[in-house]
Amino acid sequence: MEPARDPGDAPWGTLLDTTVDVPPVAADDDSLAPGEVIENAYRVRDVLAGGAMGTVYLAEDLALGRDVAVKVIHEAILRHRGAREAFIAEARAMARVRHPNVVMIHAFGEYHGRPYLVMEYVDGMNLATWRATVAVPSLEDALAVLDPLCRGVQAIHDVGALHRDIKPANVLLARDGRVAVTDFGLSGMSTTRATAGALAGLGTPAYVSPEVARDEALDPEMAPRIDVYALGVVAFELLTGTRPFEGRTVVDLLHQHACEPPPLPSSVRADLPRGFDAPLLHALDKSPRWRTRSAEALRAELLAAAAADRQHLRRVLLVDDEPHALLVLRELVAIAFPGIEVIAVTNIETAIQIARRERPDVVVCDLQMPGGGAAPLTVALRANEATADIPIIVVTGHGGAEQWRELRALGADRILIKPIDVDALAAMIRRLFAER
C-alpha cells in the first residue's frame, strides 16, 4: 500500500481542487536509463530525486572523472508555456551564486530537445529524509542546519535572485557536515506578481507565504521575504518537531498561511527556550512589510536566542539540614524560576558531590549544619577547578559583620538573613548569575 500523501509536500497541480494550469509530473517513459550518456559527456548512473519539473540523476563526468548531479526537465513540462524559459532562468540564477551553502552549477545544455542542468553532486541526504528519522531534533542539531541554511539563502538574495521553494527536500546535508540549498526550479518566475496558478505554484503549500496564498501583487523589494517566510516554517519545524500549519488539504493550508496565526513555538515544544518564540513569529508575520527583513537577520535573531539560552539559569542547588524548610524553599525557588531544576539536599558531603557532578549555576547553603555547614562547603567548592566559580549564597539566622568577613574570605559571594524573603533571594540569584 502506498503511504498517505502529505498535502503540504505534494505538487500544487495534483492537489488543488480549483483549476491550475500545471502539467502533471512526467511518466516514467521519459526517464534516462543507467549507462545512457548525455551529449557524450555525462554517463547516467542512478536516479537521485524526482520533482514536478524534472528528474535529478547521479552521473559521471566523463571528461573530469567526477560525480555530478544532472537535472533533466520532464517532457510533459516542456508543453507548458514558459517552462523552458523558467528552467533556463534557474540555470542563470544558480550560476550567479558562489557560496559553500548553495549547490554550484557546472554546465547547461539540451539532450534530445530536453534542457538539462549539471550541478555538483552532494553526497548525503536531504533534510526531509533526515527529519523522517528524527522526531524532534536537538536544539544544537537544529541550529547547525539553520545557520548555514540562512547563509545560503542570503547568498541567493545577494545576487538578486530568489529561490521560491525553500523546504526540507531542497536542503542537502552532506556526509561531511556541509549544508547546501538546491533546486531553484521556481527562481525564474516574475517577482512582481505571486499567484497560486503560476508554474509549480510558486512553492510548496506547507511552506508558502501568506501573500502568495492570498494571491496578492508583490512589492519587488519585499519579494525576498517569500523565502524568509519559508525559512521561518523550516526553522519552526526543526525547533519544535512539527510545522506551524498542518492542513488536511492544500486549500486548508492556504487558508492557514493566509489568515491564521501560528502557535507559540514554546507551547508546541515544552523544552524549547521561550527566547525562540519572537524570532520564529517574526519570520512568520503575515505581512511581508513587518516580517524579518532578510535571511541574515533571521540567522542573527536565532543565534541571539541561542546565546541567551546558553546564559539562562538552569540549575540551583539548595543545602539545608531542616527538611521542612528545605522543601518550602525549593518550592519558592521553583516558582520564582519556572522551568529550572532545583536540587535540594540535607548534608554537605552530598552537596559537594552533586556540585562536582551536576555543576549548579548557584548554590544556596545554610550556615549552621552538621558537618560545618556553608564554610566547609565553600572551601571544598573553591578548591576544585570545576566548581571554583559557582556563586555561593549563605543563609543564616544568626551572625554579623565579623562572620560575613570570614565567609567572604573563604569565597562566599553573598549572605542572606532568615527569614528568607524569596524575592530578595531571587534577585540575588539573578544578579550573581549575570555577573558570572
VOLO-594292 format. One record per residue (C-alpha): residue number from 1; residue in one letter; chain; z negated, x, y. Coordinates in steps of 0.25 Angstrom, whole numbers. Example, Ala and Ser with C-alpha at 12.3 -4.5 7.8 and 13.67 -1.06 7.14 Angstrom:
REM VOLO-594292
SITE    k  r  c     c3     c1     c2
SITE    1  a  A    -31     49    -18
SITE    2  s  A    -29     55     -4
This chain:
REM VOLO-594292
SITE    k  r  c     c3     c1     c2
SITE    1  m  A      0      0      0
SITE    2  e  A      3      5     14
SITE    3  p  A     -8      8     23
SITE    4  a  A    -10     -2     34
SITE    5  r  A     -3      1     47
SITE    6  d  A    -11      4     59
SITE    7  p  A     -4     -3     71
SITE    8  g  A     -9      8     80
SITE    9  d  A     -1     19     74
SITE   10  a  A     12     12     70
SITE   11  p  A     25     12     78
SITE   12  w  A     26      1     88
SITE   13  g  A     39     -5     84
SITE   14  t  A     33     -8     70
SITE   15  l  A     21    -16     74
SITE   16  l  A     23    -23     87
SITE   17  d  A     25    -38     86
SITE   18  t  A     33    -38     98
SITE   19  t  A     48    -33     98
SITE   20  v  A     48    -18    101
SITE   21  d  A     61    -10    101
SITE   22  v  A     57      1     92
SITE   23  p  A     65      4     79
SITE   24  p  A     57      6     66
SITE   25  v  A     54     19     60
SITE   26  a  A     66     24     53
SITE   27  a  A     67     22     38
SITE   28  d  A     65     34     28
SITE   29  d  A     80     36     27
SITE   30  d  A     81     43     40
SITE   31  s  A     71     54     35
SITE   32  l  A     75     68     32
SITE   33  a  A     73     74     18
SITE   34  p  A     65     86     15
SITE   35  g  A     75     98     15
SITE   36  e  A     84     92     25
SITE   37  v  A     88    101     36
SITE   38  i  A     89     97     51
SITE   39  e  A    100    103     58
SITE   40  n  A    100    115     49
SITE   41  a  A     86    119     56
SITE   42  y  A     75    111     50
SITE   43  r  A     72    108     35
SITE   44  v  A     64     96     33
SITE   45  r  A     52     98     24
SITE   46  d  A     44     85     25
SITE   47  v  A     40     73     34
SITE   48  l  A     29     75     43
SITE   49  a  A     28     62     50
SITE   50  g  A     36     49     54
SITE   51  g  A     35     40     66
SITE   52  a  A     42     29     73
SITE   53  m  A     52     39     80
SITE   54  g  A     55     50     69
SITE   55  t  A     50     58     57
SITE   56  v  A     44     71     58
SITE   57  y  A     48     81     47
SITE   58  l  A     42     95     43
SITE   59  a  A     54    104     43
SITE   60  e  A     57    119     42
SITE   61  d  A     63    126     54
SITE   62  l  A     74    134     46
SITE   63  a  A     76    144     57
SITE   64  l  A     62    147     61
SITE   65  g  A     56    145     47
SITE   66  r  A     45    136     53
SITE   67  d  A     40    122     50
SITE   68  v  A     43    111     61
SITE   69  a  A     42     96     63
SITE   70  v  A     55     89     65
SITE   71  k  A     55     75     71
SITE   72  v  A     67     67     68
SITE   73  i  A     70     53     75
SITE   74  h  A     72     41     66
SITE   75  e  A     86     36     65
SITE   76  a  A     81     22     68
SITE   77  i  A     74     27     81
SITE   78  l  A     88     32     85
SITE   79  r  A     93     18     86
SITE   80  h  A     83     15     97
SITE   81  r  A     88     17    111
SITE   82  g  A     81     29    117
SITE   83  a  A     75     35    105
SITE   84  r  A     84     47    105
SITE   85  e  A     80     50    119
SITE   86  a  A     65     48    117
SITE   87  f  A     66     58    105
SITE   88  i  A     73     68    114
SITE   89  a  A     62     65    125
SITE   90  e  A     52     68    114
SITE   91  a  A     58     82    111
SITE   92  r  A     59     85    126
SITE   93  a  A     45     81    129
SITE   94  m  A     39     89    117
SITE   95  a  A     48    101    121
SITE   96  r  A     41    101    135
SITE   97  v  A     27    103    129
SITE   98  r  A     22    117    125
SITE   99  h  A      7    115    121
SITE  100  p  A      0    118    108
SITE  101  n  A     -5    104    107
SITE  102  v  A      9     98    107
SITE  103  v  A     19     99     96
SITE  104  m  A     30    109    100
SITE  105  i  A     45    105     99
SITE  106  h  A     55    115     93
SITE  107  a  A     68    108     94
SITE  108  f  A     76     95     95
SITE  109  g  A     89     91     88
SITE  110  e  A     97     80     81
SITE  111  y  A     99     79     66
SITE  112  h  A    109     68     61
SITE  113  g  A    108     62     74
SITE  114  r  A     93     61     74
SITE  115  p  A     85     69     84
SITE  116  y  A     74     78     79
SITE  117  l  A     63     86     85
SITE  118  v  A     58     99     79
SITE  119  m  A     43    102     82
SITE  120  e  A     33    112     78
SITE  121  y  A     26    108     65
SITE  122  v  A     11    106     66
SITE  123  d  A      5    108     52
SITE  124  g  A     -7     98     51
SITE  125  m  A     -9     83     53
SITE  126  n  A     -8     73     64
SITE  127  l  A    -21     67     70
SITE  128  a  A    -19     53     64
SITE  129  t  A    -19     59     50
SITE  130  w  A    -31     67     53
SITE  131  r  A    -38     55     59
SITE  132  a  A    -35     48     46
SITE  133  t  A    -44     58     39
SITE  134  v  A    -56     58     49
SITE  135  a  A    -63     45     52
SITE  136  v  A    -70     50     65
SITE  137  p  A    -66     64     70
SITE  138  s  A    -78     72     75
SITE  139  l  A    -79     74     90
SITE  140  e  A    -75     88     89
SITE  141  d  A    -63     85     80
SITE  142  a  A    -58     74     89
SITE  143  l  A    -59     83    101
SITE  144  a  A    -52     94     94
SITE  145  v  A    -40     85     93
SITE  146  l  A    -41     78    107
SITE  147  d  A    -42     91    115
SITE  148  p  A    -28     97    111
SITE  149  l  A    -22     83    110
SITE  150  c  A    -25     81    124
SITE  151  r  A    -20     95    128
SITE  152  g  A     -7     92    120
SITE  153  v  A     -5     78    127
SITE  154  q  A     -7     84    141
SITE  155  a  A      3     95    138
SITE  156  i  A     13     84    135
SITE  157  h  A     10     77    148
SITE  158  d  A     10     90    156
SITE  159  v  A     25     92    153
SITE  160  g  A     28     77    158
SITE  161  a  A     29     71    144
SITE  162  l  A     21     60    137
SITE  163  h  A     18     58    123
SITE  164  r  A     16     43    122
SITE  165  d  A     12     43    107
SITE  166  i  A     -1     50    107
SITE  167  k  A     -8     47     94
SITE  168  p  A    -15     54     82
SITE  169  a  A     -2     54     74
SITE  170  n  A      5     62     85
SITE  171  v  A     -6     73     85
SITE  172  l  A     -5     84     76
SITE  173  l  A    -17     92     70
SITE  174  a  A    -12    106     65
SITE  175  r  A    -20    113     54
SITE  176  d  A    -23    124     64
SITE  177  g  A    -31    114     73
SITE  178  r  A    -19    112     83
SITE  179  v  A    -17     98     89
SITE  180  a  A     -3     94     93
SITE  181  v  A      3     82     99
SITE  182  t  A     16     78     93
SITE  183  d  A     27     67     93
SITE  184  f  A     32     64    107
SITE  185  g  A     40     52    102
SITE  186  l  A     38     44    114
SITE  187  s  A     38     54    125
SITE  188  g  A     51     51    130
SITE  189  m  A     49     37    134
SITE  190  s  A     48     33    149
SITE  191  t  A     35     35    156
SITE  192  t  A     37     24    166
SITE  193  r  A     36     12    156
SITE  194  a  A     28     10    144
SITE  195  t  A     32     -1    135
SITE  196  a  A     28     -6    121
SITE  197  g  A     43     -7    117
SITE  198  a  A     47      7    120
SITE  199  l  A     51     17    110
SITE  200  a  A     40     18     99
SITE  201  g  A     31     10    108
SITE  202  l  A     26     21    117
SITE  203  g  A     15     25    108
SITE  204  t  A      7     21     96
SITE  205  p  A     -1      8     98
SITE  206  a  A    -14     13     95
SITE  207  y  A    -13     24    106
SITE  208  v  A     -4     17    116
SITE  209  s  A     -9     16    131
SITE  210  p  A    -13      3    138
SITE  211  e  A     -1      4    148
SITE  212  v  A      9      5    136
SITE  213  a  A      2     -6    129
SITE  214  r  A      3    -15    141
SITE  215  d  A     18    -11    143
SITE  216  e  A     15     -6    157
SITE  217  a  A     24      2    166
SITE  218  l  A     18     16    168
SITE  219  d  A     16     25    179
SITE  220  p  A     23     38    175
SITE  221  e  A     10     46    180
SITE  222  m  A      2     38    170
SITE  223  a  A     11     39    158
SITE  224  p  A      3     51    152
SITE  225  r  A     -9     43    151
SITE  226  i  A     -2     35    140
SITE  227  d  A     -4     48    132
SITE  228  v  A    -18     49    137
SITE  229  y  A    -22     35    132
SITE  230  a  A    -17     38    118
SITE  231  l  A    -25     51    119
SITE  232  g  A    -37     43    122
SITE  233  v  A    -34     34    110
SITE  234  v  A    -33     46    101
SITE  235  a  A    -46     52    107
SITE  236  f  A    -53     39    105
SITE  237  e  A    -48     39     90
SITE  238  l  A    -53     53     88
SITE  239  l  A    -66     52     95
SITE  240  t  A    -70     38     89
SITE  241  g  A    -63     37     76
SITE  242  t  A    -55     25     80
SITE  243  r  A    -44     21     90
SITE  244  p  A    -49     13    102
SITE  245  f  A    -40      1     98
SITE  246  e  A    -37     -4     84
SITE  247  g  A    -28    -16     86
SITE  248  r  A    -23    -22     73
SITE  249  t  A     -8    -23     79
SITE  250  v  A     -1    -16     90
SITE  251  v  A     -2    -28     99
SITE  252  d  A    -17    -27     97
SITE  253  l  A    -17    -12    100
SITE  254  l  A     -8    -14    113
SITE  255  h  A    -18    -25    118
SITE  256  q  A    -30    -16    115
SITE  257  h  A    -24     -4    122
SITE  258  a  A    -19    -12    134
SITE  259  c  A    -31    -21    136
SITE  260  e  A    -44    -18    128
SITE  261  p  A    -54     -7    132
SITE  262  p  A    -56      4    121
SITE  263  p  A    -70      4    115
SITE  264  l  A    -80     14    120
SITE  265  p  A    -78     26    111
SITE  266  s  A    -92     29    109
SITE  267  s  A    -94     15    104
SITE  268  v  A    -84     17     93
SITE  269  r  A    -90     31     88
SITE  270  a  A   -105     31     90
SITE  271  d  A   -106     46     90
SITE  272  l  A    -95     48    100
SITE  273  p  A   -101     54    113
SITE  274  r  A   -101     44    124
SITE  275  g  A    -94     55    133
SITE  276  f  A    -81     52    126
SITE  277  d  A    -81     37    130
SITE  278  a  A    -76     40    144
SITE  279  p  A    -64     50    141
SITE  280  l  A    -59     40    130
SITE  281  l  A    -60     28    138
SITE  282  h  A    -54     35    150
SITE  283  a  A    -42     39    141
SITE  284  l  A    -40     25    136
SITE  285  d  A    -41     18    150
SITE  286  k  A    -31      6    150
SITE  287  s  A    -25     11    164
SITE  288  p  A    -18     24    164
SITE  289  r  A    -22     26    178
SITE  290  w  A    -37     27    174
SITE  291  r  A    -34     33    161
SITE  292  t  A    -37     48    158
SITE  293  r  A    -27     55    167
SITE  294  s  A    -22     65    156
SITE  295  a  A    -23     71    142
SITE  296  e  A    -30     83    148
SITE  297  a  A    -40     74    156
SITE  298  l  A    -43     67    143
SITE  299  r  A    -45     80    136
SITE  300  a  A    -55     85    147
SITE  301  e  A    -63     72    146
SITE  302  l  A    -64     73    131
SITE  303  l  A    -69     87    132
SITE  304  a  A    -79     84    143
SITE  305  a  A    -84     73    134
SITE  306  a  A    -85     82    122
SITE  307  a  A    -92     93    131
SITE  308  a  A   -102     83    136
SITE  309  d  A   -105     78    122
SITE  310  r  A   -108     93    117
SITE  311  q  A   -118     93    129
SITE  312  h  A   -124     80    124
SITE  313  l  A   -139     79    120
SITE  314  r  A   -138     77    105
SITE  315  r  A   -152     80     98
SITE  316  v  A   -166     80    103
SITE  317  l  A   -178     86     95
SITE  318  l  A   -192     79     97
SITE  319  v  A   -204     86     91
SITE  320  d  A   -218     79     91
SITE  321  d  A   -229     78     80
SITE  322  e  A   -232     64     84
SITE  323  p  A   -223     55     76
SITE  324  h  A   -224     42     84
SITE  325  a  A   -222     50     98
SITE  326  l  A   -210     57     92
SITE  327  l  A   -203     44     87
SITE  328  v  A   -205     38    100
SITE  329  l  A   -200     50    108
SITE  330  r  A   -188     50     98
SITE  331  e  A   -184     36    101
SITE  332  l  A   -185     38    116
SITE  333  v  A   -176     51    116
SITE  334  a  A   -166     43    107
SITE  335  i  A   -166     32    117
SITE  336  a  A   -164     42    129
SITE  337  f  A   -153     49    122
SITE  338  p  A   -145     39    114
SITE  339  g  A   -137     46    102
SITE  340  i  A   -144     59    101
SITE  341  e  A   -152     64     89
SITE  342  v  A   -167     64     91
SITE  343  i  A   -175     73     81
SITE  344  a  A   -190     70     80
SITE  345  v  A   -199     80     72
SITE  346  t  A   -214     81     71
SITE  347  n  A   -216     96     69
SITE  348  i  A   -212    109     75
SITE  349  e  A   -206    116     63
SITE  350  t  A   -197    105     60
SITE  351  a  A   -193    104     75
SITE  352  i  A   -189    119     75
SITE  353  q  A   -181    118     62
SITE  354  i  A   -173    105     67
SITE  355  a  A   -171    112     81
SITE  356  r  A   -164    124     74
SITE  357  r  A   -156    115     65
SITE  358  e  A   -152    104     74
SITE  359  r  A   -153    110     87
SITE  360  p  A   -158     99     96
SITE  361  d  A   -154     98    111
SITE  362  v  A   -168     96    116
SITE  363  v  A   -182     98    109
SITE  364  v  A   -194     89    113
SITE  365  c  A   -207     94    107
SITE  366  d  A   -222     90    109
SITE  367  l  A   -230    102    114
SITE  368  q  A   -242    100    105
SITE  369  m  A   -239     99     90
SITE  370  p  A   -244    104     77
SITE  371  g  A   -238    118     75
SITE  372  g  A   -238    121     90
SITE  373  g  A   -228    110     96
SITE  374  a  A   -218    113    107
SITE  375  a  A   -222    128    109
SITE  376  p  A   -218    134     95
SITE  377  l  A   -206    124     95
SITE  378  t  A   -201    130    108
SITE  379  v  A   -204    144    103
SITE  380  a  A   -196    142     90
SITE  381  l  A   -184    136     97
SITE  382  r  A   -183    146    107
SITE  383  a  A   -184    157     97
SITE  384  n  A   -172    152     89
SITE  385  e  A   -158    155     95
SITE  386  a  A   -152    141     90
SITE  387  t  A   -163    133     97
SITE  388  a  A   -167    142    109
SITE  389  d  A   -161    134    120
SITE  390  i  A   -165    120    115
SITE  391  p  A   -172    113    127
SITE  392  i  A   -187    110    123
SITE  393  i  A   -195     99    129
SITE  394  v  A   -210    100    127
SITE  395  v  A   -218     87    127
SITE  396  t  A   -233     87    129
SITE  397  g  A   -245     78    133
SITE  398  h  A   -253     90    138
SITE  399  g  A   -250    103    145
SITE  400  g  A   -248    108    159
SITE  401  a  A   -240    119    166
SITE  402  e  A   -246    131    158
SITE  403  q  A   -242    124    145
SITE  404  w  A   -228    122    151
SITE  405  r  A   -227    136    155
SITE  406  e  A   -230    141    141
SITE  407  l  A   -220    131    135
SITE  408  r  A   -209    135    145
SITE  409  a  A   -211    150    141
SITE  410  l  A   -209    146    127
SITE  411  g  A   -196    140    130
SITE  412  a  A   -199    125    132
SITE  413  d  A   -190    118    142
SITE  414  r  A   -198    106    147
SITE  415  i  A   -211     99    145
SITE  416  l  A   -214     84    146
SITE  417  i  A   -227     78    147
SITE  418  k  A   -231     66    138
SITE  419  p  A   -230     54    138
SITE  420  i  A   -215     57    138
SITE  421  d  A   -206     50    148
SITE  422  v  A   -193     49    139
SITE  423  d  A   -185     48    152
SITE  424  a  A   -190     61    157
SITE  425  l  A   -189     67    143
SITE  426  a  A   -174     62    142
SITE  427  a  A   -171     68    156
SITE  428  m  A   -178     81    152
SITE  429  i  A   -169     82    139
SITE  430  r  A   -156     79    146
SITE  431  r  A   -159     90    157
SITE  432  l  A   -163    101    147
SITE  433  f  A   -151     98    138
SITE  434  a  A   -142     98    150
SITE  435  e  A   -148    111    155
SITE  436  r  A   -146    118    142
